[in-house]
Amino acid sequence: MHEIGIVRQILRTVESFAEKNGVEDIREVVVDCGELSLVIPKYLEELYPVVVKDSILKDSKLVINIVPGMAECDACDEIFNVVEHKGYCPNCGSFDKTILSGKEFAIREIVVPA
């Protein structure tokens, strides 16, 4: 389960941001999680409170935006969702594709009180 390492890295990154910017309270951490990133959002949600319990993030909420795994068919140029179509182009049936999105995992936003 590599998700625990990911949550720990989120914590380190946000703590570093908070220290550099004089932030003492964080309400939300918003992340983008690609469908093709091999990160399981459910595990992130379960691990987050445990990993951040003794940190500046202890009262924060983790918000996960799922980024669709989109691809372009190399044979016919159709744009399609890889997961929804099990990797095959719904137009021509080809498995050859170029991934356009869905592999990423990134912190999108750190929400602090006004």
N, CA, C and O atoms as a Tinker XYZ file with bonds, in Angstrom:
   456  protein
     1  N      0.850000   -1.171000    0.000000    73     2
     2  CA     0.000000    0.000000    0.000000    64     1     3
     3  C      0.900000    1.241000    0.000000    63     2     4     5
     4  O      1.346000    1.692000    1.055000    81     3
     5  N      1.159000    1.776000   -1.173000    73     3     6
     6  CA     2.010000    2.956000   -1.299000    64     5     7
     7  C      1.288000    4.251000   -0.941000    63     6     8     9
     8  O      1.915000    5.307000   -0.869000    81     7
     9  N     -0.012000    4.182000   -0.719000    73     7    10
    10  CA    -0.784000    5.381000   -0.389000    64     9    11
    11  C     -0.315000    6.035000    0.910000    63    10    12    13
    12  O     -0.401000    7.256000    1.045000    81    11
    13  N      0.180000    5.245000    1.868000    73    11    14
    14  CA     0.659000    5.851000    3.112000    64    13    15
    15  C      1.852000    6.765000    2.834000    63    14    16    17
    16  O      1.970000    7.827000    3.445000    81    15
    17  N      2.715000    6.374000    1.940000    73    15    18
    18  CA     3.846000    7.218000    1.551000    64    17    19
    19  C      3.378000    8.485000    0.850000    63    18    20    21
    20  O      3.962000    9.555000    1.027000    81    19
    21  N      2.337000    8.361000    0.066000    73    19    22
    22  CA     1.784000    9.531000   -0.627000    64    21    23
    23  C      1.197000   10.511000    0.379000    63    22    24    25
    24  O      1.420000   11.716000    0.272000    81    23
    25  N      0.449000   10.005000    1.357000    73    23    26
    26  CA    -0.131000   10.882000    2.379000    64    25    27
    27  C      0.984000   11.531000    3.200000    63    26    28    29
    28  O      0.881000   12.707000    3.551000    81    27
    29  N      2.023000   10.802000    3.505000    73    27    30
    30  CA     3.156000   11.384000    4.244000    64    29    31
    31  C      3.817000   12.498000    3.434000    63    30    32    33
    32  O      4.214000   13.523000    3.989000    81    31
    33  N      3.933000   12.294000    2.125000    73    31    34
    34  CA     4.534000   13.329000    1.275000    64    33    35
    35  C      3.622000   14.557000    1.188000    63    34    36    37
    36  O      4.113000   15.686000    1.167000    81    35
    37  N      2.314000   14.354000    1.137000    73    35    38
    38  CA     1.377000   15.481000    1.174000    64    37    39
    39  C      1.615000   16.275000    2.455000    63    38    40    41
    40  O      1.709000   17.501000    2.421000    81    39
    41  N      1.711000   15.578000    3.577000    73    39    42
    42  CA     1.943000   16.226000    4.871000    64    41    43
    43  C      3.235000   17.037000    4.845000    63    42    44    45
    44  O      3.239000   18.198000    5.254000    81    43
    45  N      4.327000   16.446000    4.371000    73    43    46
    46  CA     5.613000   17.160000    4.324000    64    45    47
    47  C      5.520000   18.396000    3.429000    63    46    48    49
    48  O      6.021000   19.462000    3.788000    81    47
    49  N      4.892000   18.260000    2.288000    73    47    50
    50  CA     4.776000   19.375000    1.349000    64    49    51
    51  C      3.953000   20.511000    1.933000    63    50    52    53
    52  O      4.339000   21.676000    1.839000    81    51
    53  N      2.820000   20.174000    2.536000    73    51    54
    54  CA     1.950000   21.203000    3.100000    64    53    55
    55  C      2.586000   21.841000    4.332000    63    54    56    57
    56  O      2.469000   23.051000    4.526000    81    55
    57  N      3.252000   21.052000    5.159000    73    55    58
    58  CA     3.948000   21.623000    6.313000    64    57    59
    59  C      5.039000   22.599000    5.864000    63    58    60    61
    60  O      5.215000   23.653000    6.474000    81    59
    61  N      5.753000   22.261000    4.830000    73    59    62
    62  CA     6.792000   23.141000    4.292000    64    61    63
    63  C      6.174000   24.439000    3.786000    63    62    64    65
    64  O      6.684000   25.525000    4.061000    81    63
    65  N      5.079000   24.323000    3.048000    73    63    66
    66  CA     4.364000   25.509000    2.566000    64    65    67
    67  C      3.935000   26.384000    3.738000    63    66    68    69
    68  O      4.135000   27.599000    3.714000    81    67
    69  N      3.348000   25.773000    4.760000    73    67    70
    70  CA     2.844000   26.516000    5.921000    64    69    71
    71  C      3.979000   27.239000    6.632000    63    70    72    73
    72  O      3.836000   28.399000    7.020000    81    71
    73  N      5.100000   26.558000    6.801000    73    71    74
    74  CA     6.245000   27.166000    7.483000    64    73    75
    75  C      6.783000   28.363000    6.696000    63    74    76    77
    76  O      7.058000   29.413000    7.276000    81    75
    77  N      6.931000   28.210000    5.389000    73    75    78
    78  CA     7.469000   29.288000    4.543000    64    77    79
    79  C      6.538000   30.493000    4.470000    63    78    80    81
    80  O      6.989000   31.615000    4.242000    81    79
    81  N      5.225000   30.261000    4.663000    73    79    82
    82  CA     4.240000   31.324000    4.486000    64    81    83
    83  C      3.586000   31.780000    5.783000    63    82    84    85
    84  O      2.636000   32.563000    5.756000    81    83
    85  N      4.078000   31.304000    6.907000    73    83    86
    86  CA     3.545000   31.724000    8.196000    64    85    87
    87  C      2.105000   31.302000    8.439000    63    86    88    89
    88  O      1.363000   31.991000    9.138000    81    87
    89  N      1.713000   30.181000    7.868000    73    87    90
    90  CA     0.346000   29.669000    8.019000    64    89    91
    91  C      0.287000   28.756000    9.237000    63    90    92    93
    92  O      1.124000   27.868000    9.400000    81    91
    93  N     -0.707000   28.980000   10.090000    73    91    94
    94  CA    -0.833000   28.169000   11.308000    64    93    95
    95  C     -2.055000   27.270000   11.319000    63    94    96    97
    96  O     -2.186000   26.413000   12.193000    81    95
    97  N     -2.954000   27.456000   10.356000    73    95    98
    98  CA    -4.180000   26.659000   10.305000    64    97    99
    99  C     -4.511000   26.349000    8.854000    63    98   100   101
   100  O     -4.481000   27.233000    7.997000    81    99
   101  N     -4.822000   25.101000    8.587000    73    99   102
   102  CA    -5.186000   24.678000    7.235000    64   101   103
   103  C     -6.521000   23.958000    7.311000    63   102   104   105
   104  O     -6.706000   23.051000    8.122000    81   103
   105  N     -7.450000   24.373000    6.455000    73   103   106
   106  CA    -8.802000   23.801000    6.473000    64   105   107
   107  C     -8.951000   22.599000    5.547000    63   106   108   109
   108  O     -9.559000   21.591000    5.908000    81   107
   109  N     -8.389000   22.721000    4.356000    73   107   110
   110  CA    -8.531000   21.658000    3.355000    64   109   111
   111  C     -7.257000   21.513000    2.550000    63   110   112   113
   112  O     -6.520000   22.475000    2.332000    81   111
   113  N     -7.018000   20.297000    2.119000    73   111   114
   114  CA    -5.988000   20.018000    1.133000    64   113   115
   115  C     -6.713000   19.348000   -0.032000    63   114   116   117
   116  O     -7.333000   18.296000    0.122000    81   115
   117  N     -6.621000   19.982000   -1.195000    73   115   118
   118  CA    -7.310000   19.470000   -2.386000    64   117   119
   119  C     -6.260000   18.847000   -3.307000    63   118   120   121
   120  O     -5.270000   19.487000   -3.661000    81   119
   121  N     -6.492000   17.597000   -3.686000    73   119   122
   122  CA    -5.557000   16.906000   -4.572000    64   121   123
   123  C     -6.281000   16.427000   -5.827000    63   122   124   125
   124  O     -7.479000   16.143000   -5.808000    81   123
   125  N     -5.522000   16.346000   -6.913000    73   123   126
   126  CA    -6.000000   15.742000   -8.155000    64   125   127
   127  C     -5.411000   14.344000   -8.236000    63   126   128   129
   128  O     -4.197000   14.164000   -8.141000    81   127
   129  N     -6.275000   13.362000   -8.410000    73   127   130
   130  CA    -5.851000   11.961000   -8.466000    64   129   131
   131  C     -6.342000   11.355000   -9.777000    63   130   132   133
   132  O     -7.544000   11.186000   -9.980000    81   131
   133  N     -5.415000   11.033000  -10.653000    73   131   134
   134  CA    -5.774000   10.466000  -11.948000    64   133   135
   135  C     -6.263000    9.028000  -11.845000    63   134   136   137
   136  O     -5.765000    8.237000  -11.044000    81   135
   137  N     -7.244000    8.714000  -12.671000    73   135   138
   138  CA    -7.780000    7.340000  -12.702000    64   137   139
   139  C     -6.705000    6.315000  -13.049000    63   138   140   141
   140  O     -6.812000    5.150000  -12.666000    81   139
   141  N     -5.684000    6.735000  -13.760000    73   139   142
   142  CA    -4.630000    5.823000  -14.209000    64   141   143
   143  C     -3.365000    5.934000  -13.364000    63   142   144   145
   144  O     -2.332000    5.369000  -13.726000    81   143
   145  N     -3.431000    6.652000  -12.247000    73   143   146
   146  CA    -2.244000    6.925000  -11.429000    64   145   147
   147  C     -1.854000    5.766000  -10.515000    63   146   148   149
   148  O     -0.779000    5.799000   -9.915000    81   147
   149  N     -2.683000    4.765000  -10.396000    73   147   150
   150  CA    -2.479000    3.626000   -9.509000    64   149   151
   151  C     -2.600000    4.001000   -8.032000    63   150   152   153
   152  O     -2.206000    3.227000   -7.159000    81   151
   153  N     -3.141000    5.181000   -7.755000    73   151   154
   154  CA    -3.417000    5.608000   -6.385000    64   153   155
   155  C     -4.885000    5.336000   -6.112000    63   154   156   157
   156  O     -5.742000    5.696000   -6.919000    81   155
   157  N     -5.183000    4.709000   -4.991000    73   155   158
   158  CA    -6.558000    4.361000   -4.652000    64   157   159
   159  C     -7.114000    5.412000   -3.691000    63   158   160   161
   160  O     -6.713000    5.470000   -2.529000    81   159
   161  N     -8.051000    6.252000   -4.188000    73   159   162
   162  CA    -8.589000    7.344000   -3.366000    64   161   163
   163  C     -9.151000    6.902000   -2.018000    63   162   164   165
   164  O     -8.983000    7.599000   -1.018000    81   163
   165  N     -9.807000    5.767000   -1.987000    73   163   166
   166  CA   -10.385000    5.267000   -0.735000    64   165   167
   167  C     -9.302000    5.083000    0.328000    63   166   168   169
   168  O     -9.517000    5.407000    1.495000    81   167
   169  N     -8.153000    4.568000   -0.070000    73   167   170
   170  CA    -7.061000    4.368000    0.876000    64   169   171
   171  C     -6.504000    5.706000    1.369000    63   170   172   173
   172  O     -6.159000    5.844000    2.543000    81   171
   173  N     -6.417000    6.693000    0.467000    73   171   174
   174  CA    -5.969000    8.025000    0.881000    64   173   175
   175  C     -6.900000    8.582000    1.950000    63   174   176   177
   176  O     -6.451000    9.108000    2.968000    81   175
   177  N     -8.198000    8.459000    1.706000    73   175   178
   178  CA    -9.199000    8.971000    2.652000    64   177   179
   179  C     -9.092000    8.290000    4.010000    63   178   180   181
   180  O     -9.241000    8.940000    5.045000    81   179
   181  N     -8.838000    6.998000    4.012000    73   179   182
   182  CA    -8.734000    6.249000    5.264000    64   181   183
   183  C     -7.443000    6.570000    6.022000    63   182   184   185
   184  O     -7.447000    6.656000    7.250000    81   183
   185  N     -6.355000    6.743000    5.298000    73   183   186
   186  CA    -5.055000    6.965000    5.925000    64   185   187
   187  C     -4.832000    8.412000    6.362000    63   186   188   189
   188  O     -4.105000    8.658000    7.324000    81   187
   189  N     -5.437000    9.352000    5.682000    73   187   190
   190  CA    -5.192000   10.769000    5.936000    64   189   191
   191  C     -5.341000   11.153000    7.413000    63   190   192   193
   192  O     -4.413000   11.736000    7.973000    81   191
   193  N     -6.474000   10.848000    8.069000    73   191   194
   194  CA    -6.613000   11.264000    9.470000    64   193   195
   195  C     -5.553000   10.653000   10.391000    63   194   196   197
   196  O     -5.122000   11.289000   11.353000    81   195
   197  N     -5.143000    9.440000   10.098000    73   195   198
   198  CA    -4.154000    8.748000   10.931000    64   197   199
   199  C     -2.773000    9.389000   10.777000    63   198   200   201
   200  O     -2.071000    9.610000   11.765000    81   199
   201  N     -2.393000    9.682000    9.550000    73   199   202
   202  CA    -1.063000   10.233000    9.277000    64   201   203
   203  C     -0.932000   11.673000    9.777000    63   202   204   205
   204  O      0.132000   12.062000   10.257000    81   203
   205  N     -1.997000   12.466000    9.671000    73   203   206
   206  CA    -1.903000   13.899000   10.010000    64   205   207
   207  C     -2.340000   14.226000   11.436000    63   206   208   209
   208  O     -2.377000   15.401000   11.801000    81   207
   209  N     -2.668000   13.237000   12.246000    73   207   210
   210  CA    -3.292000   13.468000   13.558000    64   209   211
   211  C     -2.479000   14.340000   14.511000    63   210   212   213
   212  O     -3.064000   15.025000   15.350000    81   211
   213  N     -1.170000   14.337000   14.411000    73   211   214
   214  CA    -0.330000   15.132000   15.315000    64   213   215
   215  C      0.366000   16.275000   14.572000    63   214   216   217
   216  O      1.486000   16.651000   14.920000    81   215
   217  N     -0.295000   16.826000   13.554000    73   215   218
   218  CA     0.340000   17.851000   12.724000    64   217   219
   219  C     -0.575000   19.058000   12.556000    63   218   220   221
   220  O     -1.685000   19.097000   13.086000    81   219
   221  N     -0.091000   20.024000   11.819000    73   219   222
   222  CA    -0.877000   21.213000   11.499000    64   221   223
   223  C     -2.145000   20.846000   10.702000    63   222   224   225
   224  O     -3.094000   21.628000   10.647000    81   223
   225  N     -2.151000   19.677000   10.100000    73   223   226
   226  CA    -3.296000   19.235000    9.290000    64   225   227
   227  C     -4.333000   18.440000   10.089000    63   226   228   229
   228  O     -5.293000   17.928000    9.514000    81   227
   229  N     -4.148000   18.335000   11.394000    73   227   230
   230  CA    -5.007000   17.455000   12.202000    64   229   231
   231  C     -6.500000   17.771000   12.084000    63   230   232   233
   232  O     -7.321000   16.859000   12.186000    81   231
   233  N     -6.872000   19.029000   11.873000    73   231   234
   234  CA    -8.280000   19.403000   11.744000    64   233   235
   235  C     -8.693000   19.665000   10.304000    63   234   236   237
   236  O     -9.786000   20.174000   10.053000    81   235
   237  N     -7.830000   19.322000    9.359000    73   235   238
   238  CA    -8.123000   19.603000    7.947000    64   237   239
   239  C     -8.877000   18.454000    7.286000    63   238   240   241
   240  O     -8.959000   17.342000    7.809000    81   239
   241  N     -9.412000   18.767000    6.134000    73   239   242
   242  CA   -10.154000   17.793000    5.339000    64   241   243
   243  C     -9.377000   17.547000    4.044000    63   242   244   245
   244  O     -8.847000   18.485000    3.448000    81   243
   245  N     -9.312000   16.304000    3.617000    73   243   246
   246  CA    -8.720000   15.957000    2.334000    64   245   247
   247  C     -9.826000   15.879000    1.302000    63   246   248   249
   248  O    -10.796000   15.140000    1.473000    81   247
   249  N     -9.679000   16.647000    0.221000    73   247   250
   250  CA   -10.646000   16.640000   -0.878000    64   249   251
   251  C     -9.934000   16.058000   -2.093000    63   250   252   253
   252  O     -8.868000   16.530000   -2.487000    81   251
   253  N    -10.536000   15.027000   -2.681000    73   251   254
   254  CA    -9.912000   14.338000   -3.815000    64   253   255
   255  C    -10.738000   14.563000   -5.073000    63   254   256   257
   256  O    -11.907000   14.184000   -5.142000    81   255
   257  N    -10.107000   15.190000   -6.073000    73   255   258
   258  CA   -10.721000   15.338000   -7.392000    64   257   259
   259  C    -10.196000   14.210000   -8.273000    63   258   260   261
   260  O     -8.985000   14.034000   -8.407000    81   259
   261  N    -11.098000   13.455000   -8.865000    73   259   262
   262  CA   -10.685000   12.374000   -9.761000    64   261   263
   263  C    -10.523000   12.936000  -11.172000    63   262   264   265
   264  O    -11.447000   13.527000  -11.730000    81   263
   265  N     -9.329000   12.739000  -11.737000    73   263   266
   266  CA    -9.042000   13.184000  -13.101000    64   265   267
   267  C     -9.255000   11.990000  -14.031000    63   266   268   269
   268  O     -8.589000   10.965000  -13.884000    81   267
   269  N    -10.178000   12.116000  -14.987000    73   267   270
   270  CA   -10.458000   10.995000  -15.881000    64   269   271
   271  C     -9.225000   10.567000  -16.689000    63   270   272   273
   272  O     -8.410000   11.396000  -17.095000    81   271
   273  N     -9.114000    9.270000  -16.907000    73   271   274
   274  CA    -8.033000    8.719000  -17.725000    64   273   275
   275  C     -8.439000    8.775000  -19.187000    63   274   276   277
   276  O     -9.127000    7.884000  -19.686000    81   275
   277  N     -8.015000    9.814000  -19.859000    73   275   278
   278  CA    -8.396000   10.022000  -21.252000    64   277   279
   279  C     -7.231000    9.695000  -22.182000    63   278   280   281
   280  O     -6.063000    9.876000  -21.839000    81   279
   281  N     -7.585000    9.210000  -23.363000    73   279   282
   282  CA    -6.572000    8.855000  -24.354000    64   281   283
   283  C     -7.068000    9.212000  -25.752000    63   282   284   285
   284  O     -8.258000    9.418000  -25.987000    81   283
   285  N     -6.100000    9.276000  -26.673000    73   283   286
   286  CA    -6.413000    9.465000  -28.086000    64   285   287
   287  C     -5.977000    8.204000  -28.823000    63   286   288   289
   288  O     -4.839000    7.754000  -28.692000    81   287
   289  N     -6.883000    7.653000  -29.584000    73   287   290
   290  CA    -6.588000    6.443000  -30.358000    64   289   291
   291  C     -5.546000    6.758000  -31.427000    63   290   292   293
   292  O     -5.696000    7.722000  -32.178000    81   291
   293  N     -4.494000    5.949000  -31.497000    73   291   294
   294  CA    -3.444000    6.157000  -32.495000    64   293   295
   295  C     -3.916000    5.778000  -33.898000    63   294   296   297
   296  O     -3.341000    6.232000  -34.887000    81   295
   297  N     -4.952000    4.953000  -33.991000    73   295   298
   298  CA    -5.431000    4.503000  -35.296000    64   297   299
   299  C     -6.457000    5.455000  -35.924000    63   298   300   301
   300  O     -6.420000    5.706000  -37.129000    81   299
   301  N     -7.383000    5.989000  -35.091000    73   299   302
   302  CA    -8.464000    6.789000  -35.684000    64   301   303
   303  C     -8.642000    8.171000  -35.047000    63   302   304   305
   304  O     -9.540000    8.918000  -35.435000    81   303
   305  N     -7.802000    8.511000  -34.082000    73   303   306
   306  CA    -7.817000    9.823000  -33.415000    64   305   307
   307  C     -9.022000   10.055000  -32.505000    63   306   308   309
   308  O     -9.263000   11.192000  -32.100000    81   307
   309  N     -9.776000    9.026000  -32.177000    73   307   310
   310  CA   -10.909000    9.155000  -31.246000    64   309   311
   311  C    -10.375000    9.453000  -29.840000    63   310   312   313
   312  O     -9.393000    8.849000  -29.406000    81   311
   313  N    -11.015000   10.372000  -29.139000    73   311   314
   314  CA   -10.692000   10.659000  -27.742000    64   313   315
   315  C    -11.666000    9.847000  -26.885000    63   314   316   317
   316  O    -12.874000    9.890000  -27.117000    81   315
   317  N    -11.147000    9.103000  -25.893000    73   315   318
   318  CA   -12.034000    8.246000  -25.098000    64   317   319
   319  C    -11.490000    8.043000  -23.683000    63   318   320   321
   320  O    -10.309000    8.263000  -23.415000    81   319
   321  N    -12.385000    7.616000  -22.786000    73   319   322
   322  CA   -12.016000    7.302000  -21.416000    64   321   323
   323  C    -11.475000    5.877000  -21.386000    63   322   324   325
   324  O    -12.168000    4.927000  -21.752000    81   323
   325  N    -10.234000    5.745000  -20.948000    73   323   326
   326  CA    -9.534000    4.454000  -20.960000    64   325   327
   327  C    -10.213000    3.443000  -20.045000    63   326   328   329
   328  O    -10.398000    2.288000  -20.429000    81   327
   329  N    -10.585000    3.864000  -18.840000    73   327   330
   330  CA   -11.185000    2.955000  -17.873000    64   329   331
   331  C    -12.559000    2.497000  -18.351000    63   330   332   333
   332  O    -12.877000    1.308000  -18.332000    81   331
   333  N    -13.348000    3.446000  -18.771000    73   331   334
   334  CA   -14.716000    3.146000  -19.229000    64   333   335
   335  C    -14.735000    2.152000  -20.388000    63   334   336   337
   336  O    -15.638000    1.322000  -20.485000    81   335
   337  N    -13.734000    2.240000  -21.265000    73   335   338
   338  CA   -13.705000    1.378000  -22.450000    64   337   339
   339  C    -12.647000    0.278000  -22.359000    63   338   340   341
   340  O    -12.269000   -0.321000  -23.366000    81   339
   341  N    -12.175000    0.022000  -21.129000    73   339   342
   342  CA   -11.237000   -1.071000  -20.849000    64   341   343
   343  C     -9.984000   -1.017000  -21.728000    63   342   344   345
   344  O     -9.417000   -2.052000  -22.078000    81   343
   345  N     -9.560000    0.203000  -22.079000    73   343   346
   346  CA    -8.330000    0.390000  -22.834000    64   345   347
   347  C     -8.477000    0.362000  -24.339000    63   346   348   349
   348  O     -7.544000    0.705000  -25.064000    81   347
   349  N     -9.642000   -0.043000  -24.813000    73   347   350
   350  CA    -9.846000   -0.146000  -26.256000    64   349   351
   351  C    -10.626000    1.042000  -26.790000    63   350   352   353
   352  O    -11.510000    1.567000  -26.112000    81   351
   353  N    -10.304000    1.460000  -27.988000    73   351   354
   354  CA   -11.021000    2.564000  -28.634000    64   353   355
   355  C    -12.457000    2.144000  -28.926000    63   354   356   357
   356  O    -12.682000    1.099000  -29.537000    81   355
   357  N    -13.432000    2.944000  -28.497000    73   355   358
   358  CA   -14.823000    2.588000  -28.750000    64   357   359
   359  C    -15.222000    2.780000  -30.219000    63   358   360   361
   360  O    -16.264000    2.287000  -30.650000    81   359
   361  N    -14.399000    3.490000  -30.976000    73   359   362
   362  CA   -14.718000    3.752000  -32.379000    64   361   363
   363  C    -14.210000    2.645000  -33.297000    63   362   364   365
   364  O    -14.946000    2.157000  -34.154000    81   363
   365  N    -12.928000    2.244000  -33.114000    73   363   366
   366  CA   -12.351000    1.270000  -34.045000    64   365   367
   367  C    -11.865000   -0.022000  -33.371000    63   366   368   369
   368  O    -11.497000   -0.977000  -34.056000    81   367
   369  N    -11.862000   -0.054000  -32.042000    73   367   370
   370  CA   -11.454000   -1.258000  -31.327000    64   369   371
   371  C     -9.959000   -1.408000  -31.107000    63   370   372   373
   372  O     -9.520000   -2.396000  -30.518000    81   371
   373  N     -9.170000   -0.446000  -31.568000    73   371   374
   374  CA    -7.718000   -0.512000  -31.405000    64   373   375
   375  C     -7.333000   -0.349000  -29.933000    63   374   376   377
   376  O     -7.994000    0.361000  -29.175000    81   375
   377  N     -6.254000   -1.020000  -29.556000    73   375   378
   378  CA    -5.715000   -0.884000  -28.198000    64   377   379
   379  C     -4.574000    0.141000  -28.175000    63   378   380   381
   380  O     -4.108000    0.525000  -27.102000    81   379
   381  N     -4.125000    0.583000  -29.349000    73   379   382
   382  CA    -3.020000    1.540000  -29.460000    64   381   383
   383  C     -3.541000    2.944000  -29.180000    63   382   384   385
   384  O     -4.466000    3.423000  -29.835000    81   383
   385  N     -2.927000    3.590000  -28.195000    73   383   386
   386  CA    -3.420000    4.898000  -27.768000    64   385   387
   387  C     -2.305000    5.726000  -27.173000    63   386   388   389
   388  O     -1.255000    5.212000  -26.789000    81   387
   389  N     -2.559000    7.027000  -27.104000    73   387   390
   390  CA    -1.680000    7.967000  -26.423000    64   389   391
   391  C     -2.457000    8.520000  -25.242000    63   390   392   393
   392  O     -3.528000    9.103000  -25.412000    81   391
   393  N     -1.920000    8.336000  -24.048000    73   391   394
   394  CA    -2.594000    8.814000  -22.834000    64   393   395
   395  C     -2.511000   10.337000  -22.797000    63   394   396   397
   396  O     -1.439000   10.914000  -22.976000    81   395
   397  N     -3.642000   10.975000  -22.566000    73   395   398
   398  CA    -3.718000   12.431000  -22.498000    64   397   399
   399  C     -3.808000   12.938000  -21.059000    63   398   400   401
   400  O     -3.242000   13.980000  -20.728000    81   399
   401  N     -4.509000   12.213000  -20.218000    73   399   402
   402  CA    -4.654000   12.622000  -18.814000    64   401   403
   403  C     -5.032000   11.407000  -17.978000    63   402   404   405
   404  O     -5.464000   10.373000  -18.487000    81   403
   405  N     -4.847000   11.581000  -16.659000    73   403   406
   406  CA    -5.260000   10.528000  -15.742000    64   405   407
   407  C     -4.133000    9.825000  -15.030000    63   406   408   409
   408  O     -4.388000    8.998000  -14.155000    81   407
   409  N     -2.877000   10.124000  -15.377000    73   407   410
   410  CA    -1.745000    9.510000  -14.685000    64   409   411
   411  C     -1.234000   10.371000  -13.532000    63   410   412   413
   412  O     -0.436000    9.916000  -12.712000    81   411
   413  N     -1.698000   11.607000  -13.479000    73   411   414
   414  CA    -1.143000   12.561000  -12.524000    64   413   415
   415  C     -1.671000   12.385000  -11.104000    63   414   416   417
   416  O     -2.754000   11.845000  -10.875000    81   415
   417  N     -0.872000   12.856000  -10.175000    73   415   418
   418  CA    -1.303000   13.023000   -8.784000    64   417   419
   419  C     -0.621000   14.296000   -8.307000    63   418   420   421
   420  O      0.607000   14.390000   -8.333000    81   419
   421  N     -1.404000   15.272000   -7.874000    73   419   422
   422  CA    -0.830000   16.565000   -7.488000    64   421   423
   423  C     -1.686000   17.255000   -6.434000    63   422   424   425
   424  O     -2.902000   17.075000   -6.373000    81   423
   425  N     -1.017000   18.047000   -5.609000    73   423   426
   426  CA    -1.747000   18.923000   -4.694000    64   425   427
   427  C     -2.221000   20.113000   -5.515000    63   426   428   429
   428  O     -1.409000   20.843000   -6.085000    81   427
   429  N     -3.517000   20.308000   -5.576000    73   427   430
   430  CA    -4.088000   21.392000   -6.363000    64   429   431
   431  C     -4.235000   22.665000   -5.538000    63   430   432   433
   432  O     -4.005000   23.767000   -6.037000    81   431
   433  N     -4.619000   22.508000   -4.277000    73   431   434
   434  CA    -4.978000   23.683000   -3.495000    64   433   435
   435  C     -4.795000   23.399000   -1.996000    63   434   436   437
   436  O     -5.050000   22.295000   -1.515000    81   435
   437  N     -4.352000   24.422000   -1.287000    73   435   438
   438  CA    -4.262000   24.372000    0.175000    64   437   439
   439  C     -5.158000   25.500000    0.665000    63   438   440   441
   440  O     -4.883000   26.674000    0.416000    81   439
   441  N     -6.232000   25.139000    1.364000    73   439   442
   442  CA    -7.218000   26.127000    1.814000    64   441   443
   443  C     -6.916000   26.523000    3.252000    63   442   444   445
   444  O     -6.856000   25.682000    4.148000    81   443
   445  N     -6.727000   27.833000    3.450000    73   443   446
   446  CA    -6.469000   28.382000    4.778000    64   445   447
   447  C     -7.634000   29.292000    5.156000    63   446   448   449
   448  O     -8.317000   29.812000    4.274000    81   447
   449  N     -7.873000   29.495000    6.463000    73   447   450
   450  CA    -8.960000   30.402000    6.869000    64   449   451
   451  C     -8.672000   31.835000    6.425000    63   450   452   453
   452  O     -7.518000   32.254000    6.334000    81   451
   453  N     -9.732000   32.565000    6.156000    73   451   454
   454  CA    -9.577000   33.958000    5.708000    64   453   455
   455  C     -9.126000   34.862000    6.821000    63   454   456
   456  O     -8.950000   36.062000    6.609000    81   455
